[in-house]
Amino acid sequence: MGKFTVPDKVLFICTGSKCAKRGGKDMYKLAHKFAKHAKDDIEVFRIECTDRCDYAPVCTISPGNTWLKEYSPKEVLKLLED
């Protein structure tokens, strides 16, 4: 069994149709750039649909299992910095 490194933080961003239209796609691009230059080891994943379209855009940050709805990019980046 192989081993691999585990990131300090993981950000899952929904880029399904409603979330993408409401900023999810742009948030993914921004967070991906942010993660490259962050002091912590952060991985950003694009996911298709969380089935929470009424709250679009939606993302989640681990550890802590923090879910954000109708977020602004500023909110997400602040949580990643903390």
N, C-alpha and C positions, 0 to 999 in steps of 0.2 A: 504494500500500500504506500503510495507516494504522499509526500507532504507539500504544502504550499503555504505561502504567507497569507495571513488574514488582514484585510484593511482595517484601519482604525474606525472609519465611518463608511457607510454605504448609503447612497441616495438612489432611490427608485423613482423615476419620473414617468408618469403615464403620458403616452403620446398617441393614445387612441383618438378617434376623430374629433370628439368634442374638446378633449383636453388640448390637443394639438392646435385647434382653432383659437382656444382661449389662452394660449401662451405656453403650453407644455413643450412644444417643439423648440421654441426659442430658449426656454429655460434649460432644456437638455444641452443645447449648444453652449450656453453661458456657463453652466455648471461643469461641463466637461473641460472647458478652458480653465476655469477656476481650480479644478482638481489637479491639473498639471503643475500648478505653481503654489499649491497649498503646503503648509508646513506639516500637516497630518497626512497620512496615507488615506486618500479618499477615492472610492470607486463610484462611478456614476453609471447606472443602468437605465436603459429605455425599456419600458414595458408597454404592452399593447392596450390593455384595458383593465381597470380595477372594478368595473361595473358600478361606479359611483358618479355617473355622468352629470347628475343634478348638481354636483359640487365642483365641477371642473374649473380650473385644472387641479389635479390631485397628485401629491407625491408623498413619499414616506422616507424617513431617515432612521437608520439604525446605527449604533445601539440606541435603545430607548423606545423603539417602535413608535416614533412620533409621526403622526399623519397630519398633513396640511391640506386644506381645501381653499380654493379661491385665493391662493397665495400671491404675493408679489415676489419677484426675483430677489429683492432686498431682504425679505424675511428668510428665504431659504439660505442665502449666502451667509447671513448672520448666524443662523443655527449651525452651519458647517464650520464657521470660524470658532465658535464657542467650544 
